[in-house]
Amino acid sequence: MTARPARLVDVVDRTSVLVCCGSGGVGKTTTAAAIGFDAALRGRRAVVVTIDPAKRLADALGLGGGLTNDPAPIDAVSSPGGELWAMMLDTRTTFDALVRRHAADDEQAERILANPFYRNIAGALSGTQEYMAAEKLYELHADERFDLVVVDTPPTRNALDFLDAPGRLTRFLDHRLYRWLMAPARGGMRVLNVAAQPVLRTIGKIIGGEVLADAIAFFQAFDGMEAGFRDRADQVMALLHSEETAYVIVASARHDTVEEAVFFARKLADDGPGVSAVVLNRLQPSFGEGSSISAAEAAAEAGARGELDLAALWSNLAELRLQAEREAATIVELLEVADEAPIARVPLRADDVHDLDGIASVAADLFG
C-alpha cells in the first residue's frame, strides 16, 4: 500500500479526482475552487465541478454569467501547462447524454428521451442526481483536457450518496421488478396489456393508467441498453474507490459542522476510501504564546497597577485565546476520526470570498 501523504498539497499532487464534502456554510465551494486554482498555478489542468444547484462556485470565481454543464475555462488563471476550468452539473442534460451514448440507434434514443415518464424522472427521481454526478465525474476524468477533477458536493448528508449510486443502478437492473417490466419486450411483445394483468390494473388505479403506460413504454424502450449502463456503473464505482480519488472533508470549528464532518468521515471509512485530508476553515487565529488564563492574569495585574489601556488589551487577547481554545476542543473528535490524514487550517477572514483574489488568498493559506 502507498504511504499516506503528509500534506494537502501531496494529496492533490498524487490524485486525479478530489471530492470536497462537508455541511453548508463551511466554505466548501471556496475550498474546492482554491484547490483547483493552486493546482492550475502548479501546472495541472484542473476542472472544478459543483453538484450544488446554488450558484456558489460561479460566485466564488467571480463569474457573473454563471456556469453550465459544459466546462468553461477561467482565462485569468493559467501557468506553463496549467489551466483552470469550472462547470455546474445539469442532471437532466447529463442523463440525456448517457441515454444517447448507450442507445443502439437514434430512434431508440429519441423514443426514450420523448417518453413522459423519462422526462419526469430524469431530473427528479431520488438518486438520479447522485448517479449523474458520478457519471459526470467519470466523464471529466476521461477527458484529455484535464488531469485533475475537483468536485464540490452539495451541503447535505446525501452528499456522498454518489459513492453508492452506481451500485444502486446495478442492483436495480438486477431487480425482479425491472426484469418483469422488461419481459414483454424480450419476449417479442412490444405492448403489455395492462387490462389483462391484475397486478398492473391495481398499480394503475394507484398511480394512474397513463403514468403506468408511460413507465412500461419507457422500460421497454430501454431494452438492450442495460449492458452499457451496467458496464459504465462498474467503471464509475471502480474510479470512486481507487487510489486516484481523494476525499477532503471541509469543516469549521462549530459543533454542528463538526458533527456532520464526523458523519462524512465515518461514511468514507465504512465505504472504503477513507478520509484523504481535512480542511478546517474560519479558525480563530492564534495570537502569541500563552493561554486565555495567562492573558486574563496579565490583564488583572495591569489593572492593579492602574494601566487600564494595557489591561483592556490583555482582556481582549484573553477573549480571543478563549475562543481559539474552545474551537480546539470542538474539533478534537474530527481530528481523531481523520486519523493520520493531513490537516489544513484556514484562518477566519475579514470578508467573504467572491473573486479570484480571494480564492488566491485562501489557496495561500491552504498550501502555504
N, C-alpha and C positions, 0 to 999 in steps of 0.2 A: 504494500500500500504506500502511496506517495505521502511524504511528510506534510503536515498541515502548515499552511502559510502563517507567518508571524505578524504580518501587517496587512491592512486592507489593500494596499497597492499590489501586494503579492497575490492576493485573491483575484483582483481584477486582471492582472497580467497573465495568469495561468488559465483563465476561463474564457469561454466564447459566449456563454449565456449567463446573465446575472439577474436574479429576481429580487426586487426590493419589496418587502412586505412589512406591514405594521398598521396600527389603528389610525383613524383620522386625526388630522391636526398635529402630527409629529414631524412634518417636514419630509415625508417620504418622497413626494414628487420632486422636491428640490434636491434631495439626496440623489435620486436617480439621474436627474439632469446634470448634477455636479460630477457624478462618476463618469457619465458619458463625455462631458466636457473635458475632464482631465485626461481621459483615455485618448481622446482625439488629439489633444495637445502633445501627447507622448507617442503619436504616430499610429494609433489604432483607427480603424474605420468603424466608428460606433454609431448605432441607431438606438434611440430611446423610444420605447413604445409604451403608451399608457392604456390600461384597460379601463381606467376610471372615466366614466362618461362626462364628468365635470371637466372643465377646460383648464385644469390646474397646470398641466405641463406646458400648454401654449402660453399661459400667463407667466409661468416661471421663466420661460425662454424669451419673454417679451415679444411674442408673435401675436399681434393684434388680429391677424386674419385667421387664426385658429389652425388646427391640424386636421388631416383627413386620414383615410385608411391606407393611403399611399405614402411611403416615406418621403419627406421633404428635406433637402439639405439646409443646414444652418450656415450660410455663407460666411458669416462673421467669425466662425470658428474653424480654423484649419492650421495645419502644420505640415512639414515634409512627410507625406504619406498618410497623414491623419485627416479625418473628416468627422463631422457630427451631423447626424440626421435625426429626425423625430417624426412620429406619427401617432394617431389615436385609433384604437381598434373600432371598426364598424362591424358588429356581429353579423348583420344581415348580408353585407357585401362579401364578407369572408366566407359565409356559408354558401352563397351563390357560386362563388369561385370554386369551392370544393365540389359542389354538385357537377359543375361543368367539367372539372378535371376527371371525375370518375365515371361520368355518363358514357355509354357506349357510342352515342352519336348526339348530334344537336337536337334531334327530335325528342330523345329521351330526356335530355336536359331541360328543354323548354316545357315538356309535359309536367315535370316536377316543379319547375320554377313558377308555372302558371297555376298550380294547384292551390286552391284556397286554404287547405289545411297546412300546406307547407308555408304559405305566406304568413300564416298566423303564428306558427311555431318557430320560424327562422330566427326571430329576434326576441321572442318572449318566453319560450319554454325553459323551465328550470334546467340548468346545466348546459344549455346551448352556449351561453356567453363564455363559460369556463372552457368548453371544448374548443370553441373558435379561437379563444386566446391562446390555447396550447398549439392549435393548428398554425396560427399566425406566427407564433414564436418559432415553430419549426421551419416555416416558410422563410422567415428572415434569416434564420441560422444557415439555411442552404443558399441564401442569396449571396453571390460572389462579391457584391458591392460592400458587404460588411464582414468584419471579423469579430465584432462584439455586439451582442444584443442585450440591452439593459431594459428590464421590464418593471414598470411601475404598476403595482396591483391595486385594486380598489380597497378603500378603507373599511373592510368588513371582515367578519370571522370566516366568510366564504372565500377570502382572497386566495387561498391556496387550494381551492377545490379543483383547479385545473390539473393539479397533480394526479388526481384520480379520474378526471374526465375521460381520458382515452380508455381507461379500464371500464368505466361505466358504459361507454358506447359499445365496446366489445361484448360486455355481458348482456346488453340489450339485444344485440344481433343474435346472441345465442338463446335468448329467452323464448319460451314456448309460445307466448302470445305473438311475438313477432313472426315466428315460423308459421303459426296458424294463419295469421293475416296474409302471409306470402304464399300459402299453399295453393290457392286457386290459380295464381299466376303461373306457378311452377307446374301445375297440373294441366295447363293449357286453357283454363277457364279465365278469360280476361275480365269477366264480370261476375262478382259474387252476388248471389241472390239473397239480399237481406231479408226479404219477406219469408224466405223458406228456412231461415236459420233462427231457432228460438232464442239463442244467446244474443245474436245481433239485434233481434227485434227488441229485446229487453234493454240492451245498451242504447239503441236508437231512441227508445222512449225517454231515456235519461238525458242524453246529450243532444238529441235531435237527429232525425233521419238524414238530413242534408249534411250535417257535420260528419256523421258516421260514413256516409257515402264518399265524402271528400277524403277522409282519413284512409279508407280502404283503397281508393284510387291512388292516393299518394304512395302507400306501401307497395302496391302492385307496380307502380311506375318505377319504384326503387329497385325492382328485380334485376339482379345481375351486378349491382354496384357494391354489394356487401364486402366482397373480397378486397376491393380497393380501399374502402373505408377501414376495414379491419387491419390491413397491412399498414396503412398510414397511422392508425391509432397505436399500433405496436411500435412503430418508429418514433412517434412523438413520446410515448411512455419511456422508451429507452433513453432518449435525449434528456428528458426531465430528471432521470435518475442516474445519469452518467457523471463522470468527474469533470466534464466540460461545463456543467451547470452549477452555479453557486447561488446560495440563498443568503441574502443580507437582511437582517432584521433591523428595522429603524424604530426607535422609541425615544420618548422624552422621560424625564425623571418625575413622572406623576403616577400615582398608584394605578389609575385606570389603564393608562397606556402600557405600563409595565406588566400589568395582568394580561393584557392582550398579547404583548410580546412573548411572555412566558408560554401562553397558549400556542402561538405560532412555533416557538422553539420546540415544544413537546410534539406538536403535529409533525414537524420536519423530522424529528428523531424517530417517531413512530413509522413514518412513511419511508424512512431510509436515508434521504440525502443528508440530514443534519444541518446545523447552523454553520455557515461559512464565515460570517463576520457579524458584528453588531455595531450599529451606529447610534450613539447617544446624542440626541440633538438638544439644543437650547439649554445647555447646562450653565448653572451659575459659575462664573469664573472664580478661580482661587486667587486670593489676594495675600501674598506674603506667607511667611511661616507662622504657625501657631493655630490655636483653636478659637472658637467663639468664646469659650470661657476665659482664655488668656486675654482676649481683646476686651471683654467686659471688665475684667480686673484692672486692666490698664486704664479704662475709662473711669472707673471708680477712683483710682489713685490720682488721675489728673484732676478730677472734680474736687477731691480732698485738698489738692494744692491750689485750688482756685483757678485752674487753667480750663475754663469752661469750653472754649472753642476746641481745644485738643480733646477734651472729654467727649464732645459731640462727635468728633471724627472717629474716635475709638469705638463709640457706641454704634455708629453706622457700620463700621467694619465688623463689629460683633454680630450685627444682624445679617450681613451678607455671608459671613462664615457659617452662621447657624443655618441659613438656607442651603448652603452648599453641603453641610453635614447631613441635613435631612434628605437631600437628594441622594447623597451617597448611600444612606440607609435604605432608601426606596428601591434602588436598582440592585441591591445585593442578590435577590433571588434570580433576577435575569442573568447576572454575571455567572451565578452558579450553574444555571441551566445551559448557558452558552459554552460552558466547559473551557476548552483551550482556544476557542475562536478569537481572532484578533478583535480588539475593541477600538473604535474611532470615536473621539469625543469632539463635539462641535459646540462652542460656547454660545450663550444667548446673545442675539444681535439686537441692535437698537431699532432696526427697521425690517419689514418683511422683504423677502427676495422677489423681485419682479422683473429683473433684466439680467443680461449676461454678466454685467459687472458683479452683481450679487451672487450669481452662480459661481463665478471665478473666486469670489471671496470664500464661499462655502467649500469649494474644492481645495483651496489652500489650507483650510482647517482640517479637512478630511485626510489629505495626503501630505501635509507639510511636516 
